[in-house]
Amino acid sequence: MKKTEKINRNFQGINNTLLVDEYELTMMQGFFLTGRNNKVVFDMFYRNNPCGNGYAIAAGLESVIEWIQNLHFGQDQIKILRDKGIYCKEFLNYLENFKFSGTIYAVEEGTVVFPMEPLLRVEAPIIEAQYVETALLNFINHQSLIATKAARVCYAAKGDAVMEFGLRRAQGKDAGTVGARAAVIGGCAITSNVLCAEFYNIPTSGTHAHSWVMSFDSEYEAFETYANIYPNNAILLVDTYDTLRSGVPNAIKVFDKLKKEGRLNGKYGIRLDSGDLAYLSKKARIMLDEAGFENAIISASNDLDEYLIQDLKMQGAKISLWGVGTHLITSKDCPSFGGVYKLAAKFNKEQDCYKPVIKLSENVEKITNPGKKKIYRIVDKKTKTFLADLICLEHELVNEKEDLQIFDPNATWKKTTFVAGTFEVEELLVPIFVDGEYVYSEPSVEQIKERCNTQKEHLWDEVKRLVNPHKYYVDLSKELYDLKKELIKEHETFWNKEILGNIFCSPNFK
C-alpha cells in the first residue's frame, strides 16, 4: 500500500470517530477550557503475556492507521455531543476542525513483543493524544490477543496447517473479521471468513456441514454429489452417522469413483468433528492408505485448542489440518490482553524539551517507565536468535562495536555482557504518522505473517513452551533505570513512608 493511500475498510459503514470512552471527551473539554494543550508523550504497553505465554504478537496497527486517517467530527457526531448537554458551544466548534496532527511510532505487526515495551508511542498535543486512547487500546489489545493465541495453536500443531473458523462464535462481526486477520498473522494458513478474505486477500476454505449429509437420502449420495460439484476440494465430513463403519467407507467409495474417472487431481480427504480424534484418525488413516489414498487429508475440528492439539499429536493422531474456532477467535482461556496507555512525558516550553513523568502505585509492577523511549532488540549476529530487549531513552544509542552490559531491573545483581562483534541491534519502534502525515507503507497480511513466522523462529525454544515458558529478558538502560529511581524519590514527600519503604525494599530498586 502506498504511503498516501487511505485504508477504507469501515465494517459498519459509519463514522467511527465516536469509538471512544466518554471520559476522553470530558478531559478534552477540560483541557480546551483551561488552555492546557501542550505536547505530551503516551506509551501503550502491557504488563503480562496473555495465555501464560512467553511472548506476545503485535497486531492491530492497520486498524489504528485506518481510524486515525478517517478521524473527524461530522455534523452527526457534533449533534450527538450537543444533545448530551455537557459540552459547550466553543468546544464543539473546535471539534468541527479536529484532526490528528501528532506523531505515532509503533512496533510493526507480526513482531514478537514482551511486557512493558511500548507497542505504540504517541506524541501529540494532549487533547489529541488523550482522545485516541480508547480506540488504540481496543485495536491493539484485541488483535494482539488473537494473534498470540493463534501463535500458540500453530506451535502445538508443529507445522501442520491450521484453519481459523471462529466467525460464528466471535463477539460480533468486527471481532470475527479482524480477529481472523490477526489469527492469520499469528500463523493460521486459512480462514473460513469470506469477508475477511475479501478485505485482506487471505485464502479461504470450507467443506460442508452435517446438514448437507442429512438432507440426502443416503450418506453416499451426499458425498458423491458434493465431490461431483467440488472435485478439487473433496473434503467429506464423515461423522454424521458412524465414522468408521459408514462415513470413511462411503468416502473411500467416492474417492475411488473420482479416481477411475480421472478427476481425483485436487485436494481430497475427510473431516472429523466428534469422537476420539486420535483413535478415529489413526483407524481412518489405515483404511484410506489400504484403499490406495495415501494423499487423502485428514482434518479435524471439535472445540480444539493448543493443549488438545498437543495431546493429540503426542498420541500419534494422523491429522494434518486442524480447524480451530471458538477457543481461538475468543481466546477462551484468556479473554483480554491487558494493554494500558500511560503518560510518559510532557513538553516544557521554557526548557524546550520533554520532561519525563511517572505514575506511582502501591503495586510495584504498575509503576511506569518515564520519558520518551525506544526499544532495542539484541540479536545474536550468527544465529539471529533474540537475546534480550533493552528499553532506552530516545537519545540513547547502542554501539555494536563495544561490549554491552545489561541488567535485570527486577534483580539488578543479574547482569549479562554481550561482547562487541557478537551481537547486533534492531530498533523496534518505527514511524507511522509524523506531524499528522501518514509515512508508513503497510505490508500485506501475507508479508506480516511471514515476518511473524521469522520472528518466532528466532526465539529460544524454551520461550515458546506452552506451559511455564522461560522468561525472556526485557531490561532498562542504566540511564532510564536511574531516571526512574530519581523520579520516585522526588515524590517521597507525597508518599506514606511505609508504602515508599515497601517499594525500595522490593528487588526492583536495590
C-alpha positions, -999 to 999 in steps of 0.1 A, spaced: 0 0 0 13 34 -9 21 59 19 -6 83 6 -33 57 1 -61 56 27 -73 24 41 -111 22 38 -125 -9 55 -153 6 76 -172 -25 85 -202 -8 99 -205 19 72 -205 48 97 -181 74 110 -163 57 139 -149 88 154 -170 83 185 -155 49 192 -143 64 224 -149 64 262 -169 94 274 -141 104 298 -118 111 269 -142 138 257 -147 153 292 -110 155 297 -106 171 262 -131 198 270 -114 204 303 -80 208 286 -96 230 260 -114 253 285 -82 257 307 -59 262 277 -39 232 285 -29 217 252 9 212 255 25 184 237 28 151 256 41 115 251 19 85 258 30 48 257 8 19 250 21 -13 266 10 -44 285 22 -59 318 18 -96 314 19 -120 285 -16 -134 277 -25 -171 280 6 -178 301 27 -174 270 64 -165 269 58 -137 244 30 -118 225 25 -109 189 19 -73 180 -12 -68 158 -39 -43 151 -18 -15 137 -37 -14 104 -69 -7 123 -51 21 142 -40 36 108 -74 34 93 -91 50 123 -65 79 126 -68 86 88 -106 88 90 -108 107 123 -131 137 120 -162 150 137 -191 154 112 -223 172 119 -239 139 131 -212 134 157 -214 171 168 -252 168 172 -248 136 194 -224 155 217 -245 187 217 -276 167 227 -257 154 258 -259 189 272 -225 188 288 -203 202 260 -201 239 254 -205 256 220 -169 267 219 -156 232 224 -180 217 198 -169 244 173 -133 233 180 -142 197 172 -156 206 138 -120 212 126 -104 185 148 -78 162 132 -48 143 145 -17 163 140 7 143 161 34 116 156 30 79 162 57 53 164 48 17 166 61 -18 167 53 -34 133 26 -60 131 38 -96 134 67 -86 158 73 -107 189 69 -84 219 72 -86 256 57 -69 288 64 -32 295 77 -25 260 59 5 243 39 -11 214 28 25 204 44 58 213 21 88 207 35 123 207 8 150 202 -10 179 218 -27 164 249 -62 170 236 -54 148 206 -32 123 225 -59 118 251 -87 113 226 -71 84 207 -65 63 238 -97 42 238 -96 32 201 -59 25 201 -63 2 231 -93 -15 215 -75 -23 183 -41 -34 197 -55 -53 227 -79 -74 208 -59 -82 177 -26 -88 196 -45 -112 219 -59 -133 190 -26 -133 171 -8 -145 202 -34 -173 208 -30 -183 171 7 -185 176 2 -209 205 -22 -231 185 1 -232 155 31 -240 177 11 -270 191 3 -281 155 40 -285 148 40 -275 112 5 -288 103 -19 -263 87 -43 -246 110 -76 -232 97 -94 -204 116 -131 -208 115 -145 -189 145 -167 -163 130 -199 -179 142 -186 -178 178 -169 -144 177 -181 -115 197 -196 -97 167 -187 -93 131 -159 -69 136 -142 -92 161 -147 -121 138 -132 -103 108 -102 -85 122 -98 -114 146 -95 -138 116 -68 -114 102 -49 -115 135 -51 -153 136 -35 -155 101 -8 -131 113 -2 -154 142 3 -184 119 -30 -198 106 -29 -209 70 -65 -201 60 -98 -187 73 -134 -196 67 -144 -159 69 -151 -147 33 -154 -111 43 -120 -112 59 -106 -129 29 -120 -102 6 -107 -73 27 -72 -87 33 -65 -111 4 -64 -142 27 -70 -177 14 -104 -192 25 -116 -228 27 -147 -246 36 -163 -281 33 -199 -289 42 -219 -294 74 -238 -324 88 -270 -308 74 -257 -314 39 -254 -351 46 -287 -353 64 -305 -335 36 -299 -365 12 -314 -400 14 -281 -416 19 -246 -406 31 -230 -419 -1 -253 -398 -22 -244 -367 -2 -207 -374 -6 -209 -383 -43 -229 -351 -51 -206 -329 -31 -175 -344 -48 -190 -341 -82 -196 -304 -76 -162 -298 -59 -138 -325 -72 -108 -303 -65 -117 -298 -28 -135 -330 -19 -132 -329 19 -160 -350 33 -174 -348 68 -176 -385 78 -191 -385 114 -228 -377 108 -238 -414 114 -209 -438 121 -174 -426 113 -156 -459 108 -184 -482 96 -202 -457 73 -185 -424 69 -150 -434 59 -161 -464 38 -185 -442 18 -158 -415 14 -135 -442 0 -161 -453 -25 -165 -417 -37 -127 -412 -40 -124 -445 -59 -151 -433 -83 -133 -400 -89 -100 -418 -94 -114 -441 -120 -129 -411 -138 -96 -393 -137 -110 -365 -116 -91 -370 -83 -65 -344 -90 -71 -318 -64 -73 -317 -26 -94 -345 -11 -99 -362 22 -121 -364 53 -130 -343 83 -136 -355 118 -158 -333 141 -166 -356 170 -155 -387 189 -120 -397 199 -100 -378 173 -67 -397 180 -83 -431 177 -106 -423 148 -78 -406 128 -54 -435 132 -81 -460 121 -92 -438 92 -56 -434 81 -51 -472 79 -84 -475 59 -75 -447 35 -40 -460 29 -51 -496 24 -75 -483 -3 -47 -465 -21 -55 -430 -9 -23 -421 9 -26 -385 -1 -60 -381 14 -61 -353 40 -75 -360 75 -87 -328 90 -103 -323 124 -123 -298 144 -144 -301 176 -135 -274 202 -98 -277 196 -72 -256 214 -34 -257 217 -35 -281 247 -58 -306 230 -38 -304 197 -6 -310 216 -21 -340 234 -35 -354 201 0 -351 185 15 -369 214 -10 -397 210 0 -401 173 -31 -387 158 -30 -388 120 -44 -353 115 -27 -329 91 -52 -300 90 -66 -285 122 -98 -264 123 -98 -242 153 -128 -219 160 -142 -209 194 -111 -213 216 -91 -192 191 -113 -164 180 -124 -157 216 -91 -166 232 -114 -185 256 -89 -191 284 -76 -156 284 -103 -131 272 -83 -99 274 -48 -86 266 -44 -60 293 -27 -32 274 -27 2 290 -20 38 278 1 59 301 15 94 301 53 93 299 65 129 292 51 164 288 67 192 269 83 221 288 81 252 267 106 272 289 133 245 286 122 235 250 123 198 259 102 169 272 100 164 309 97 128 319 68 119 343 60 88 362 29 71 376 34 56 410 14 28 426 14 6 457 16 -22 432 52 -21 421 46 -35 386 22 -6 379 49 20 383 55 33 348 88 38 329 92 76 324 103 96 294 103 93 256 116 59 249 126 34 223 133 -4 222 165 -21 210 164 -58 203 197 -75 209 203 -103 183 230 -129 181 250 -120 150 255 -156 138 223 -174 147 199 -144 146 185 -156 179 168 -129 200 189 -125 232 172 -97 251 154 -64 246 165 -31 260 142 -2 267 161 31 264 155 68 264 151 82 229 185 98 226 205 67 237 225 48 212 239 13 213 273 8 197 276 -27 183 314 -23 182 316 -20 220 307 -45 248 272 -41 260 263 -49 296 226 -51 306 210 -59 339 176 -72 351 157 -42 366 139 -66 389 171 -82 402 199 -58 395 226 -82 405 218 -103 374 240 -89 347 249 -100 312 276 -87 289 274 -91 252 309 -90 236 314 -65 208 311 -81 173 289 -110 185 256 -91 185 236 -66 165 207 -45 175 173 -37 158 152 -7 168 116 -19 171 96 14 170 91 28 135 73 60 124 37 56 113 25 92 114 48 122 116 31 156 124 -2 141 112 11 128 79 10 90 72 45 79 64 44 42 67 39 16 39 16 -11 53 27 -46 42 2 -73 31 -12 -97 56 9 -125 40 40 -104 45 31 -97 81 26 -134 86 60 -142 72 75 -116 95 58 -132 124 69 -167 114 105 -155 111 103 -137 145 91 -169 162 119 -189 146 144 -165 162 131 -171 197 147 -196 221 126 -229 221 123 -225 258 105 -192 254 79 -209 232 69 -236 256 31 -236 261 35 -242 299 60 -224 322 80 -208 293 114 -194 300 113 -156 308 127 -135 280 146 -106 295 134 -70 289 158 -47 306 161 -9 312 191 10 302 212 23 331 201 59 323 164 50 322 167 30 354 184 58 372 158 83 360 130 61 372 146 59 407 152 96 408 115 104 399 103 80 426 125 97 452 112 132 441 77 121 452 89 109 486 73 138 505 40 130 490 41 94 499 34 75 531 68 63 543 55 28 548 44 25 512 76 41 499 97 17 521 79 -13 506 89 -2 471 125 4 479 127 -29 497 115 -47 466 140 -63 442 131 -36 417 151 -8 434 181 -25 450 
